[in-house]
Amino acid sequence: MRLAMGFALITLFCSNSYADGYKLHPGTPTFQGKHFDIDIQEHCQEGEVTCPDVSYDSINKKTGARLHLKGRVMFNPNNYNFQGYIFDNGDYSYVLNPNHSKGTESVQIWNLNVFYKDKVIAFDEGIMQ
């Protein structure tokens, strides 16, 4: 019994250590949150406000789990102001948008909200590069 418990603790410690040291890629992620690093890439012509082709590549800093999604730019249909990004995955939606109540001119604070059927199930806050 002691041997099994010891083995389980060692395995848990090693898997956590592995995930904490894992990086999304060698460069700086677009979004650096407390729980997730995310790369966002728009695959549209520069200046296209309503870009429907955006990719989302993320890594969970705790578990090392990766997620790749396709999404689009969110914008205000009345004045075409940029509002962030939305990525759908079945009943789940991942929304990244700027937090205008925080940050400075040099640092942009963004929020990641994960929705399951219109209910927020996860949240992260970080810096957008």
Secondary structure, DSSP 8 states (H G I E B T S, - for coil): -HHHHHHHHHHHHHHHHHHHH--SSSS--SEEESSEEEEEEE-S-TT-TT---EEEEEEETTT--EEEEEEEEEE-TTT--EEEEEEEETTEEEEEEE-TTS--SS-EEEEEEEEETTEEEEEEEEEE-
